[in-house]
Amino acid sequence: MARLLRASCLLSLLLAGFIPPSQGQEKSKMDCHAGVGGTIYEYGALTIDGEEYIPFKRYAGKYILFVNVASY
């Protein structure tokens, strides 16, 4: 049962990637933290092994799903 639930959630996320953004949605902006400026394209992240820095501007114009996998 748990596998079926997981599979249906993953399928929903996959299908959601095929929905085009609404009119004006791609230009929306939200200020989350005061003092942090710019766009996501001015940032990047290290690969999971810490060997390579990946600038997010590499993915400009593409659909991206960010997943926070930080452990507590």
PDB file of N, H, CA, C and O in Angstrom:
ATOM      1  N   MET A   1       0.820  -1.191   0.000  1.00  0.00           N
ATOM      2  CA  MET A   1       0.000   0.000   0.000  1.00  0.00           C
ATOM      3  C   MET A   1       0.870   1.263   0.000  1.00  0.00           C
ATOM      4  O   MET A   1       0.582   2.225  -0.711  1.00  0.00           O
ATOM      5  N   ALA A   2       1.948   1.244   0.816  1.00  0.00           N
ATOM      6  H   ALA A   2       2.181   0.462   1.394  1.00  0.00           H
ATOM      7  CA  ALA A   2       2.836   2.407   0.888  1.00  0.00           C
ATOM      8  C   ALA A   2       3.532   2.643  -0.445  1.00  0.00           C
ATOM      9  O   ALA A   2       3.734   3.791  -0.840  1.00  0.00           O
ATOM     10  N   ARG A   3       3.903   1.572  -1.142  1.00  0.00           N
ATOM     11  H   ARG A   3       3.739   0.640  -0.821  1.00  0.00           H
ATOM     12  CA  ARG A   3       4.545   1.710  -2.454  1.00  0.00           C
ATOM     13  C   ARG A   3       3.591   2.351  -3.457  1.00  0.00           C
ATOM     14  O   ARG A   3       3.998   3.199  -4.252  1.00  0.00           O
ATOM     15  N   LEU A   4       2.343   1.953  -3.421  1.00  0.00           N
ATOM     16  H   LEU A   4       2.012   1.264  -2.775  1.00  0.00           H
ATOM     17  CA  LEU A   4       1.349   2.519  -4.332  1.00  0.00           C
ATOM     18  C   LEU A   4       1.165   4.011  -4.060  1.00  0.00           C
ATOM     19  O   LEU A   4       1.046   4.807  -4.991  1.00  0.00           O
ATOM     20  N   LEU A   5       1.142   4.383  -2.787  1.00  0.00           N
ATOM     21  H   LEU A   5       1.238   3.736  -2.030  1.00  0.00           H
ATOM     22  CA  LEU A   5       1.001   5.790  -2.414  1.00  0.00           C
ATOM     23  C   LEU A   5       2.203   6.591  -2.898  1.00  0.00           C
ATOM     24  O   LEU A   5       2.043   7.675  -3.459  1.00  0.00           O
ATOM     25  N   ARG A   6       3.405   6.062  -2.682  1.00  0.00           N
ATOM     26  H   ARG A   6       3.535   5.182  -2.225  1.00  0.00           H
ATOM     27  CA  ARG A   6       4.617   6.734  -3.130  1.00  0.00           C
ATOM     28  C   ARG A   6       4.622   6.888  -4.652  1.00  0.00           C
ATOM     29  O   ARG A   6       4.957   7.949  -5.178  1.00  0.00           O
ATOM     30  N   ALA A   7       4.250   5.830  -5.340  1.00  0.00           N
ATOM     31  H   ALA A   7       3.977   4.968  -4.913  1.00  0.00           H
ATOM     32  CA  ALA A   7       4.228   5.875  -6.809  1.00  0.00           C
ATOM     33  C   ALA A   7       3.228   6.908  -7.312  1.00  0.00           C
ATOM     34  O   ALA A   7       3.510   7.617  -8.278  1.00  0.00           O
ATOM     35  N   SER A   8       2.072   7.004  -6.676  1.00  0.00           N
ATOM     36  H   SER A   8       1.843   6.427  -5.892  1.00  0.00           H
ATOM     37  CA  SER A   8       1.074   7.981  -7.124  1.00  0.00           C
ATOM     38  C   SER A   8       1.547   9.402  -6.859  1.00  0.00           C
ATOM     39  O   SER A   8       1.261  10.302  -7.649  1.00  0.00           O
ATOM     40  N   CYS A   9       2.270   9.622  -5.756  1.00  0.00           N
ATOM     41  H   CYS A   9       2.503   8.891  -5.114  1.00  0.00           H
ATOM     42  CA  CYS A   9       2.814  10.956  -5.477  1.00  0.00           C
ATOM     43  C   CYS A   9       3.870  11.333  -6.504  1.00  0.00           C
ATOM     44  O   CYS A   9       3.887  12.464  -6.992  1.00  0.00           O
ATOM     45  N   LEU A  10       4.748  10.396  -6.835  1.00  0.00           N
ATOM     46  H   LEU A  10       4.734   9.478  -6.438  1.00  0.00           H
ATOM     47  CA  LEU A  10       5.779  10.677  -7.828  1.00  0.00           C
ATOM     48  C   LEU A  10       5.183  10.925  -9.201  1.00  0.00           C
ATOM     49  O   LEU A  10       5.650  11.797  -9.934  1.00  0.00           O
ATOM     50  N   LEU A  11       4.161  10.171  -9.553  1.00  0.00           N
ATOM     51  H   LEU A  11       3.782   9.463  -8.958  1.00  0.00           H
ATOM     52  CA  LEU A  11       3.503  10.372 -10.840  1.00  0.00           C
ATOM     53  C   LEU A  11       2.868  11.761 -10.901  1.00  0.00           C
ATOM     54  O   LEU A  11       2.931  12.429 -11.934  1.00  0.00           O
ATOM     55  N   SER A  12       2.261  12.192  -9.806  1.00  0.00           N
ATOM     56  H   SER A  12       2.209  11.650  -8.968  1.00  0.00           H
ATOM     57  CA  SER A  12       1.655  13.528  -9.764  1.00  0.00           C
ATOM     58  C   SER A  12       2.703  14.614  -9.981  1.00  0.00           C
ATOM     59  O   SER A  12       2.467  15.568 -10.722  1.00  0.00           O
ATOM     60  N   LEU A  13       3.865  14.471  -9.335  1.00  0.00           N
ATOM     61  H   LEU A  13       4.057  13.696  -8.733  1.00  0.00           H
ATOM     62  CA  LEU A  13       4.930  15.456  -9.512  1.00  0.00           C
ATOM     63  C   LEU A  13       5.453  15.448 -10.948  1.00  0.00           C
ATOM     64  O   LEU A  13       5.721  16.503 -11.521  1.00  0.00           O
ATOM     65  N   LEU A  14       5.595  14.273 -11.515  1.00  0.00           N
ATOM     66  H   LEU A  14       5.377  13.416 -11.049  1.00  0.00           H
ATOM     67  CA  LEU A  14       6.057  14.174 -12.886  1.00  0.00           C
ATOM     68  C   LEU A  14       5.083  14.850 -13.846  1.00  0.00           C
ATOM     69  O   LEU A  14       5.497  15.616 -14.716  1.00  0.00           O
ATOM     70  N   LEU A  15       3.805  14.571 -13.692  1.00  0.00           N
ATOM     71  H   LEU A  15       3.468  13.949 -12.985  1.00  0.00           H
ATOM     72  CA  LEU A  15       2.798  15.166 -14.568  1.00  0.00           C
ATOM     73  C   LEU A  15       2.700  16.677 -14.377  1.00  0.00           C
ATOM     74  O   LEU A  15       2.429  17.402 -15.333  1.00  0.00           O
ATOM     75  N   ALA A  16       2.917  17.157 -13.161  1.00  0.00           N
ATOM     76  H   ALA A  16       3.138  16.567 -12.384  1.00  0.00           H
ATOM     77  CA  ALA A  16       2.856  18.595 -12.896  1.00  0.00           C
ATOM     78  C   ALA A  16       3.928  19.347 -13.672  1.00  0.00           C
ATOM     79  O   ALA A  16       3.756  20.525 -13.986  1.00  0.00           O
ATOM     80  N   GLY A  17       5.028  18.677 -13.982  1.00  0.00           N
ATOM     81  H   GLY A  17       5.168  17.720 -13.727  1.00  0.00           H
ATOM     82  CA  GLY A  17       6.097  19.303 -14.757  1.00  0.00           C
ATOM     83  C   GLY A  17       5.709  19.612 -16.183  1.00  0.00           C
ATOM     84  O   GLY A  17       6.371  20.417 -16.838  1.00  0.00           O
ATOM     85  N   PHE A  18       4.648  18.993 -16.685  1.00  0.00           N
ATOM     86  H   PHE A  18       4.110  18.339 -16.153  1.00  0.00           H
ATOM     87  CA  PHE A  18       4.216  19.232 -18.057  1.00  0.00           C
ATOM     88  C   PHE A  18       3.205  20.370 -18.175  1.00  0.00           C
ATOM     89  O   PHE A  18       2.821  20.735 -19.286  1.00  0.00           O
ATOM     90  N   ILE A  19       2.772  20.932 -17.056  1.00  0.00           N
ATOM     91  H   ILE A  19       3.084  20.635 -16.154  1.00  0.00           H
ATOM     92  CA  ILE A  19       1.803  22.023 -17.074  1.00  0.00           C
ATOM     93  C   ILE A  19       2.552  23.334 -17.290  1.00  0.00           C
ATOM     94  O   ILE A  19       3.455  23.659 -16.519  1.00  0.00           O
ATOM     95  N   PRO A  20       2.193  24.090 -18.325  1.00  0.00           N
ATOM     96  CA  PRO A  20       2.887  25.356 -18.562  1.00  0.00           C
ATOM     97  C   PRO A  20       2.529  26.382 -17.482  1.00  0.00           C
ATOM     98  O   PRO A  20       1.432  26.346 -16.925  1.00  0.00           O
ATOM     99  N   PRO A  21       3.464  27.299 -17.188  1.00  0.00           N
ATOM    100  CA  PRO A  21       3.171  28.325 -16.184  1.00  0.00           C
ATOM    101  C   PRO A  21       2.032  29.225 -16.641  1.00  0.00           C
ATOM    102  O   PRO A  21       1.835  29.435 -17.837  1.00  0.00           O
ATOM    103  N   SER A  22       1.286  29.753 -15.678  1.00  0.00           N
ATOM    104  H   SER A  22       1.447  29.582 -14.706  1.00  0.00           H
ATOM    105  CA  SER A  22       0.190  30.675 -15.980  1.00  0.00           C
ATOM    106  C   SER A  22       0.747  31.993 -16.478  1.00  0.00           C
ATOM    107  O   SER A  22       1.931  32.286 -16.312  1.00  0.00           O
ATOM    108  N   GLN A  23      -0.113  32.778 -17.085  1.00  0.00           N
ATOM    109  H   GLN A  23      -1.075  32.540 -17.220  1.00  0.00           H
ATOM    110  CA  GLN A  23       0.275  34.093 -17.587  1.00  0.00           C
ATOM    111  C   GLN A  23       0.862  34.926 -16.453  1.00  0.00           C
ATOM    112  O   GLN A  23       0.188  35.160 -15.449  1.00  0.00           O
ATOM    113  N   GLY A  24       2.098  35.374 -16.595  1.00  0.00           N
ATOM    114  H   GLY A  24       2.646  35.185 -17.410  1.00  0.00           H
ATOM    115  CA  GLY A  24       2.739  36.227 -15.593  1.00  0.00           C
ATOM    116  C   GLY A  24       3.363  35.477 -14.432  1.00  0.00           C
ATOM    117  O   GLY A  24       4.062  36.088 -13.623  1.00  0.00           O
ATOM    118  N   GLN A  25       3.139  34.186 -14.322  1.00  0.00           N
ATOM    119  H   GLN A  25       2.572  33.691 -14.979  1.00  0.00           H
ATOM    120  CA  GLN A  25       3.670  33.430 -13.189  1.00  0.00           C
ATOM    121  C   GLN A  25       5.196  33.421 -13.187  1.00  0.00           C
ATOM    122  O   GLN A  25       5.814  33.493 -12.125  1.00  0.00           O
ATOM    123  N   GLU A  26       5.805  33.333 -14.360  1.00  0.00           N
ATOM    124  H   GLU A  26       5.303  33.274 -15.223  1.00  0.00           H
ATOM    125  CA  GLU A  26       7.253  33.257 -14.430  1.00  0.00           C
ATOM    126  C   GLU A  26       7.926  34.542 -13.963  1.00  0.00           C
ATOM    127  O   GLU A  26       9.132  34.545 -13.714  1.00  0.00           O
ATOM    128  N   LYS A  27       7.173  35.635 -13.838  1.00  0.00           N
ATOM    129  H   LYS A  27       6.194  35.632 -14.040  1.00  0.00           H
ATOM    130  CA  LYS A  27       7.750  36.901 -13.406  1.00  0.00           C
ATOM    131  C   LYS A  27       7.439  37.210 -11.941  1.00  0.00           C
ATOM    132  O   LYS A  27       7.778  38.286 -11.448  1.00  0.00           O
ATOM    133  N   SER A  28       6.807  36.284 -11.255  1.00  0.00           N
ATOM    134  H   SER A  28       6.533  35.410 -11.655  1.00  0.00           H
ATOM    135  CA  SER A  28       6.468  36.554  -9.860  1.00  0.00           C
ATOM    136  C   SER A  28       7.720  36.513  -8.996  1.00  0.00           C
ATOM    137  O   SER A  28       8.677  35.802  -9.303  1.00  0.00           O
ATOM    138  N   LYS A  29       7.703  37.270  -7.931  1.00  0.00           N
ATOM    139  H   LYS A  29       6.926  37.848  -7.682  1.00  0.00           H
ATOM    140  CA  LYS A  29       8.848  37.355  -7.039  1.00  0.00           C
ATOM    141  C   LYS A  29       8.347  37.404  -5.616  1.00  0.00           C
ATOM    142  O   LYS A  29       7.344  38.057  -5.326  1.00  0.00           O
ATOM    143  N   MET A  30       9.033  36.723  -4.732  1.00  0.00           N
ATOM    144  H   MET A  30       9.847  36.192  -4.967  1.00  0.00           H
ATOM    145  CA  MET A  30       8.656  36.719  -3.331  1.00  0.00           C
ATOM    146  C   MET A  30       9.892  37.037  -2.494  1.00  0.00           C
ATOM    147  O   MET A  30      10.947  36.432  -2.689  1.00  0.00           O
ATOM    148  N   ASP A  31       9.769  37.972  -1.573  1.00  0.00           N
ATOM    149  H   ASP A  31       8.912  38.463  -1.414  1.00  0.00           H
ATOM    150  CA  ASP A  31      10.862  38.301  -0.666  1.00  0.00           C
ATOM    151  C   ASP A  31      10.739  37.430   0.578  1.00  0.00           C
ATOM    152  O   ASP A  31       9.826  37.605   1.385  1.00  0.00           O
ATOM    153  N   CYS A  32      11.653  36.505   0.720  1.00  0.00           N
ATOM    154  H   CYS A  32      12.394  36.362   0.064  1.00  0.00           H
ATOM    155  CA  CYS A  32      11.593  35.574   1.857  1.00  0.00           C
ATOM    156  C   CYS A  32      12.394  36.076   3.051  1.00  0.00           C
ATOM    157  O   CYS A  32      11.946  35.972   4.193  1.00  0.00           O
ATOM    158  N   HIS A  33      13.570  36.617   2.788  1.00  0.00           N
ATOM    159  H   HIS A  33      13.934  36.701   1.860  1.00  0.00           H
ATOM    160  CA  HIS A  33      14.439  37.076   3.867  1.00  0.00           C
ATOM    161  C   HIS A  33      14.919  38.485   3.543  1.00  0.00           C
ATOM    162  O   HIS A  33      15.441  38.738   2.457  1.00  0.00           O
ATOM    163  N   ALA A  34      14.744  39.381   4.475  1.00  0.00           N
ATOM    164  H   ALA A  34      14.320  39.175   5.357  1.00  0.00           H
ATOM    165  CA  ALA A  34      15.212  40.757   4.279  1.00  0.00           C
ATOM    166  C   ALA A  34      16.728  40.743   4.111  1.00  0.00           C
ATOM    167  O   ALA A  34      17.430  40.017   4.816  1.00  0.00           O
ATOM    168  N   GLY A  35      17.217  41.527   3.199  1.00  0.00           N
ATOM    169  H   GLY A  35      16.647  42.116   2.627  1.00  0.00           H
ATOM    170  CA  GLY A  35      18.658  41.615   2.996  1.00  0.00           C
ATOM    171  C   GLY A  35      19.198  40.631   1.972  1.00  0.00           C
ATOM    172  O   GLY A  35      20.352  40.753   1.560  1.00  0.00           O
ATOM    173  N   VAL A  36      18.407  39.671   1.555  1.00  0.00           N
ATOM    174  H   VAL A  36      17.469  39.572   1.889  1.00  0.00           H
ATOM    175  CA  VAL A  36      18.835  38.734   0.518  1.00  0.00           C
ATOM    176  C   VAL A  36      18.213  39.212  -0.780  1.00  0.00           C
ATOM    177  O   VAL A  36      16.992  39.208  -0.938  1.00  0.00           O
ATOM    178  N   GLY A  37      19.055  39.619  -1.694  1.00  0.00           N
ATOM    179  H   GLY A  37      20.047  39.622  -1.566  1.00  0.00           H
ATOM    180  CA  GLY A  37      18.539  40.176  -2.935  1.00  0.00           C
ATOM    181  C   GLY A  37      18.854  39.304  -4.126  1.00  0.00           C
ATOM    182  O   GLY A  37      19.465  38.243  -4.001  1.00  0.00           O
ATOM    183  N   GLY A  38      18.426  39.770  -5.286  1.00  0.00           N
ATOM    184  H   GLY A  38      17.930  40.632  -5.388  1.00  0.00           H
ATOM    185  CA  GLY A  38      18.728  39.076  -6.519  1.00  0.00           C
ATOM    186  C   GLY A  38      17.746  37.975  -6.841  1.00  0.00           C
ATOM    187  O   GLY A  38      16.661  37.888  -6.265  1.00  0.00           O
ATOM    188  N   THR A  39      18.151  37.142  -7.769  1.00  0.00           N
ATOM    189  H   THR A  39      19.032  37.212  -8.236  1.00  0.00           H
ATOM    190  CA  THR A  39      17.326  36.027  -8.197  1.00  0.00           C
ATOM    191  C   THR A  39      18.044  34.724  -7.874  1.00  0.00           C
ATOM    192  O   THR A  39      19.202  34.728  -7.457  1.00  0.00           O
ATOM    193  N   ILE A  40      17.356  33.627  -8.067  1.00  0.00           N
ATOM    194  H   ILE A  40      16.415  33.624  -8.406  1.00  0.00           H
ATOM    195  CA  ILE A  40      17.947  32.311  -7.804  1.00  0.00           C
ATOM    196  C   ILE A  40      19.156  32.066  -8.699  1.00  0.00           C
ATOM    197  O   ILE A  40      20.041  31.284  -8.352  1.00  0.00           O
ATOM    198  N   TYR A  41      19.193  32.737  -9.853  1.00  0.00           N
ATOM    199  H   TYR A  41      18.473  33.373 -10.134  1.00  0.00           H
ATOM    200  CA  TYR A  41      20.278  32.527 -10.808  1.00  0.00           C
ATOM    201  C   TYR A  41      21.609  33.107 -10.353  1.00  0.00           C
ATOM    202  O   TYR A  41      22.640  32.839 -10.971  1.00  0.00           O
ATOM    203  N   GLU A  42      21.604  33.890  -9.291  1.00  0.00           N
ATOM    204  H   GLU A  42      20.766  34.107  -8.789  1.00  0.00           H
ATOM    205  CA  GLU A  42      22.842  34.436  -8.743  1.00  0.00           C
ATOM    206  C   GLU A  42      23.454  33.508  -7.702  1.00  0.00           C
ATOM    207  O   GLU A  42      24.484  33.830  -7.110  1.00  0.00           O
ATOM    208  N   TYR A  43      22.829  32.363  -7.477  1.00  0.00           N
ATOM    209  H   TYR A  43      21.992  32.101  -7.958  1.00  0.00           H
ATOM    210  CA  TYR A  43      23.292  31.413  -6.473  1.00  0.00           C
ATOM    211  C   TYR A  43      23.628  30.076  -7.131  1.00  0.00           C
ATOM    212  O   TYR A  43      23.494  29.914  -8.344  1.00  0.00           O
ATOM    213  N   GLY A  44      24.054  29.149  -6.332  1.00  0.00           N
ATOM    214  H   GLY A  44      24.163  29.280  -5.346  1.00  0.00           H
ATOM    215  CA  GLY A  44      24.373  27.818  -6.816  1.00  0.00           C
ATOM    216  C   GLY A  44      24.460  26.866  -5.642  1.00  0.00           C
ATOM    217  O   GLY A  44      24.107  27.225  -4.518  1.00  0.00           O
ATOM    218  N   ALA A  45      24.923  25.667  -5.894  1.00  0.00           N
ATOM    219  H   ALA A  45      25.209  25.375  -6.807  1.00  0.00           H
ATOM    220  CA  ALA A  45      25.033  24.663  -4.841  1.00  0.00           C
ATOM    221  C   ALA A  45      26.163  23.697  -5.162  1.00  0.00           C
ATOM    222  O   ALA A  45      26.551  23.521  -6.317  1.00  0.00           O
ATOM    223  N   LEU A  46      26.674  23.083  -4.116  1.00  0.00           N
ATOM    224  H   LEU A  46      26.359  23.226  -3.178  1.00  0.00           H
ATOM    225  CA  LEU A  46      27.671  22.039  -4.291  1.00  0.00           C
ATOM    226  C   LEU A  46      26.980  20.717  -4.580  1.00  0.00           C
ATOM    227  O   LEU A  46      25.880  20.460  -4.090  1.00  0.00           O
ATOM    228  N   THR A  47      27.627  19.885  -5.376  1.00  0.00           N
ATOM    229  H   THR A  47      28.521  20.093  -5.774  1.00  0.00           H
ATOM    230  CA  THR A  47      27.099  18.545  -5.592  1.00  0.00           C
ATOM    231  C   THR A  47      27.149  17.792  -4.270  1.00  0.00           C
ATOM    232  O   THR A  47      27.818  18.218  -3.329  1.00  0.00           O
ATOM    233  N   ILE A  48      26.448  16.687  -4.203  1.00  0.00           N
ATOM    234  H   ILE A  48      25.904  16.340  -4.967  1.00  0.00           H
ATOM    235  CA  ILE A  48      26.313  15.960  -2.936  1.00  0.00           C
ATOM    236  C   ILE A  48      27.659  15.488  -2.401  1.00  0.00           C
ATOM    237  O   ILE A  48      27.818  15.334  -1.190  1.00  0.00           O
ATOM    238  N   ASP A  49      28.628  15.256  -3.281  1.00  0.00           N
ATOM    239  H   ASP A  49      28.499  15.382  -4.264  1.00  0.00           H
ATOM    240  CA  ASP A  49      29.955  14.848  -2.810  1.00  0.00           C
ATOM    241  C   ASP A  49      30.862  16.046  -2.527  1.00  0.00           C
ATOM    242  O   ASP A  49      31.993  15.883  -2.071  1.00  0.00           O
ATOM    243  N   GLY A  50      30.350  17.260  -2.804  1.00  0.00           N
ATOM    244  H   GLY A  50      29.431  17.392  -3.174  1.00  0.00           H
ATOM    245  CA  GLY A  50      31.094  18.480  -2.505  1.00  0.00           C
ATOM    246  C   GLY A  50      32.221  18.786  -3.476  1.00  0.00           C
ATOM    247  O   GLY A  50      33.026  19.681  -3.217  1.00  0.00           O
ATOM    248  N   GLU A  51      32.298  18.070  -4.578  1.00  0.00           N
ATOM    249  H   GLU A  51      31.644  17.343  -4.788  1.00  0.00           H
ATOM    250  CA  GLU A  51      33.394  18.217  -5.520  1.00  0.00           C
ATOM    251  C   GLU A  51      33.183  19.322  -6.557  1.00  0.00           C
ATOM    252  O   GLU A  51      34.152  19.867  -7.086  1.00  0.00           O
ATOM    253  N   GLU A  52      31.935  19.652  -6.847  1.00  0.00           N
ATOM    254  H   GLU A  52      31.148  19.210  -6.417  1.00  0.00           H
ATOM    255  CA  GLU A  52      31.662  20.595  -7.933  1.00  0.00           C
ATOM    256  C   GLU A  52      30.602  21.604  -7.517  1.00  0.00           C
ATOM    257  O   GLU A  52      29.618  21.252  -6.866  1.00  0.00           O
ATOM    258  N   TYR A  53      30.811  22.860  -7.896  1.00  0.00           N
ATOM    259  H   TYR A  53      31.610  23.146  -8.424  1.00  0.00           H
ATOM    260  CA  TYR A  53      29.831  23.921  -7.659  1.00  0.00           C
ATOM    261  C   TYR A  53      28.993  24.068  -8.914  1.00  0.00           C
ATOM    262  O   TYR A  53      29.533  24.234 -10.008  1.00  0.00           O
ATOM    263  N   ILE A  54      27.668  24.009  -8.765  1.00  0.00           N
ATOM    264  H   ILE A  54      27.229  23.874  -7.876  1.00  0.00           H
ATOM    265  CA  ILE A  54      26.750  24.119  -9.892  1.00  0.00           C
ATOM    266  C   ILE A  54      26.022  25.463  -9.804  1.00  0.00           C
ATOM    267  O   ILE A  54      25.204  25.648  -8.903  1.00  0.00           O
ATOM    268  N   PRO A  55      26.298  26.410 -10.717  1.00  0.00           N
ATOM    269  CA  PRO A  55      25.565  27.676 -10.717  1.00  0.00           C
ATOM    270  C   PRO A  55      24.147  27.462 -11.257  1.00  0.00           C
ATOM    271  O   PRO A  55      23.956  26.788 -12.269  1.00  0.00           O
ATOM    272  N   PHE A  56      23.165  28.038 -10.577  1.00  0.00           N
ATOM    273  H   PHE A  56      23.320  28.585  -9.755  1.00  0.00           H
ATOM    274  CA  PHE A  56      21.776  27.852 -10.987  1.00  0.00           C
ATOM    275  C   PHE A  56      21.471  28.545 -12.318  1.00  0.00           C
ATOM    276  O   PHE A  56      20.492  28.198 -12.980  1.00  0.00           O
ATOM    277  N   LYS A  57      22.300  29.525 -12.722  1.00  0.00           N
ATOM    278  H   LYS A  57      23.095  29.807 -12.185  1.00  0.00           H
ATOM    279  CA  LYS A  57      22.051  30.181 -14.005  1.00  0.00           C
ATOM    280  C   LYS A  57      22.177  29.199 -15.168  1.00  0.00           C
ATOM    281  O   LYS A  57      21.717  29.482 -16.274  1.00  0.00           O
ATOM    282  N   ARG A  58      22.791  28.062 -14.924  1.00  0.00           N
ATOM    283  H   ARG A  58      23.165  27.832 -14.025  1.00  0.00           H
ATOM    284  CA  ARG A  58      22.898  27.008 -15.943  1.00  0.00           C
ATOM    285  C   ARG A  58      21.514  26.493 -16.339  1.00  0.00           C
ATOM    286  O   ARG A  58      21.333  25.971 -17.439  1.00  0.00           O
ATOM    287  N   TYR A  59      20.549  26.639 -15.447  1.00  0.00           N
ATOM    288  H   TYR A  59      20.697  27.063 -14.554  1.00  0.00           H
ATOM    289  CA  TYR A  59      19.211  26.099 -15.682  1.00  0.00           C
ATOM    290  C   TYR A  59      18.175  27.175 -16.009  1.00  0.00           C
ATOM    291  O   TYR A  59      16.973  26.920 -15.932  1.00  0.00           O
ATOM    292  N   ALA A  60      18.627  28.363 -16.369  1.00  0.00           N
ATOM    293  H   ALA A  60      19.603  28.570 -16.432  1.00  0.00           H
ATOM    294  CA  ALA A  60      17.702  29.450 -16.720  1.00  0.00           C
ATOM    295  C   ALA A  60      16.813  29.018 -17.887  1.00  0.00           C
ATOM    296  O   ALA A  60      17.300  28.486 -18.884  1.00  0.00           O
ATOM    297  N   GLY A  61      15.505  29.253 -17.751  1.00  0.00           N
ATOM    298  H   GLY A  61      15.110  29.686 -16.940  1.00  0.00           H
ATOM    299  CA  GLY A  61      14.552  28.919 -18.791  1.00  0.00           C
ATOM    300  C   GLY A  61      14.054  27.486 -18.746  1.00  0.00           C
ATOM    301  O   GLY A  61      13.264  27.079 -19.597  1.00  0.00           O
ATOM    302  N   LYS A  62      14.506  26.716 -17.762  1.00  0.00           N
ATOM    303  H   LYS A  62      15.148  27.047 -17.070  1.00  0.00           H
ATOM    304  CA  LYS A  62      14.086  25.314 -17.639  1.00  0.00           C
ATOM    305  C   LYS A  62      13.270  25.141 -16.364  1.00  0.00           C
ATOM    306  O   LYS A  62      13.385  25.937 -15.432  1.00  0.00           O
ATOM    307  N   TYR A  63      12.454  24.111 -16.328  1.00  0.00           N
ATOM    308  H   TYR A  63      12.360  23.465 -17.085  1.00  0.00           H
ATOM    309  CA  TYR A  63      11.696  23.788 -15.117  1.00  0.00           C
ATOM    310  C   TYR A  63      12.604  23.046 -14.150  1.00  0.00           C
ATOM    311  O   TYR A  63      13.302  22.107 -14.534  1.00  0.00           O
ATOM    312  N   ILE A  64      12.592  23.474 -12.892  1.00  0.00           N
ATOM    313  H   ILE A  64      12.025  24.237 -12.580  1.00  0.00           H
ATOM    314  CA  ILE A  64      13.449  22.873 -11.875  1.00  0.00           C
ATOM    315  C   ILE A  64      12.632  22.578 -10.636  1.00  0.00           C
ATOM    316  O   ILE A  64      11.789  23.379 -10.231  1.00  0.00           O
ATOM    317  N   LEU A  65      12.879  21.441 -10.041  1.00  0.00           N
ATOM    318  H   LEU A  65      13.563  20.790 -10.369  1.00  0.00           H
ATOM    319  CA  LEU A  65      12.255  21.089  -8.757  1.00  0.00           C
ATOM    320  C   LEU A  65      13.375  21.033  -7.734  1.00  0.00           C
ATOM    321  O   LEU A  65      14.265  20.187  -7.820  1.00  0.00           O
ATOM    322  N   PHE A  66      13.326  21.946  -6.757  1.00  0.00           N
ATOM    323  H   PHE A  66      12.603  22.633  -6.687  1.00  0.00           H
ATOM    324  CA  PHE A  66      14.298  21.937  -5.676  1.00  0.00           C
ATOM    325  C   PHE A  66      13.763  21.070  -4.560  1.00  0.00           C
ATOM    326  O   PHE A  66      12.605  21.209  -4.164  1.00  0.00           O
ATOM    327  N   VAL A  67      14.584  20.183  -4.052  1.00  0.00           N
ATOM    328  H   VAL A  67      15.524  20.070  -4.374  1.00  0.00           H
ATOM    329  CA  VAL A  67      14.206  19.303  -2.966  1.00  0.00           C
ATOM    330  C   VAL A  67      15.190  19.508  -1.820  1.00  0.00           C
ATOM    331  O   VAL A  67      16.395  19.328  -1.994  1.00  0.00           O
ATOM    332  N   ASN A  68      14.688  19.877  -0.671  1.00  0.00           N
ATOM    333  H   ASN A  68      13.709  20.023  -0.530  1.00  0.00           H
ATOM    334  CA  ASN A  68      15.518  20.058   0.513  1.00  0.00           C
ATOM    335  C   ASN A  68      15.682  18.697   1.178  1.00  0.00           C
ATOM    336  O   ASN A  68      14.721  18.121   1.689  1.00  0.00           O
ATOM    337  N   VAL A  69      16.900  18.197   1.165  1.00  0.00           N
ATOM    338  H   VAL A  69      17.680  18.665   0.750  1.00  0.00           H
ATOM    339  CA  VAL A  69      17.165  16.879   1.752  1.00  0.00           C
ATOM    340  C   VAL A  69      18.011  17.005   3.019  1.00  0.00           C
ATOM    341  O   VAL A  69      18.675  16.053   3.428  1.00  0.00           O
ATOM    342  N   ALA A  70      17.981  18.174   3.628  1.00  0.00           N
ATOM    343  H   ALA A  70      17.442  18.947   3.295  1.00  0.00           H
ATOM    344  CA  ALA A  70      18.750  18.386   4.854  1.00  0.00           C
ATOM    345  C   ALA A  70      18.207  17.482   5.965  1.00  0.00           C
ATOM    346  O   ALA A  70      16.998  17.317   6.130  1.00  0.00           O
ATOM    347  N   SER A  71      19.127  16.916   6.705  1.00  0.00           N
ATOM    348  H   SER A  71      20.109  17.050   6.571  1.00  0.00           H
ATOM    349  CA  SER A  71      18.707  16.060   7.820  1.00  0.00           C
ATOM    350  C   SER A  71      18.863  16.839   9.127  1.00  0.00           C
ATOM    351  O   SER A  71      19.707  17.726   9.252  1.00  0.00           O
ATOM    352  N   TYR A  72      18.051  16.490  10.056  1.00  0.00           N
ATOM    353  H   TYR A  72      17.365  15.769   9.954  1.00  0.00           H
ATOM    354  CA  TYR A  72      18.069  17.181  11.343  1.00  0.00           C
ATOM    355  C   TYR A  72      18.755  16.322  12.367  1.00  0.00           C
ATOM    356  O   TYR A  72      18.877  16.722  13.525  1.00  0.00           O
TER     357      TYR A  72
END
